[in-house]
């Protein structure tokens, strides 16, 4: 994404990954891991009846795997038991800077992007860092 092409602050739509993969709250954790590994993603929105109810991150799954409860936890537990409820969501027309500042201040790893209250995309801190790197590289010379 080339942010240097904009004359004004773009919306979050400029950086989001459209039509992200998602899962339902009863999806087993093992299936979540398979989806994440297969598609090389670290965050997965959780939907129920077309409504976003949560998000699960690679970090959430590592916490479960490394927990002292691992010996009694069935890895086929539903993702609803490990996901974050009420994730950070923004409308597709939200200014990019507003999302970036909120994500950094609140230490949020991913924002779910919606359009008319429906899942439209996802943007992560990695997406933002990549775009910032490209912008800096296009605007400045090395030493």
MOLIN-V269895 format. One record per helix or strand of 3 or more residues. SS is the DSSP state (hx for helix, st for strand). FROM is the first residue (numbers start at 0). TO is the last residue. Records with the same first field share a line. If there is no record, write none. Layout:
SS=FROM-TO, FROM-TO
This chain:
hx=2-4, 11-13, 28-38, 57-65, 67-70, 78-80, 95-105, 124-138
st=21-23, 42-47, 50-56, 88-90, 109-114, 117-123
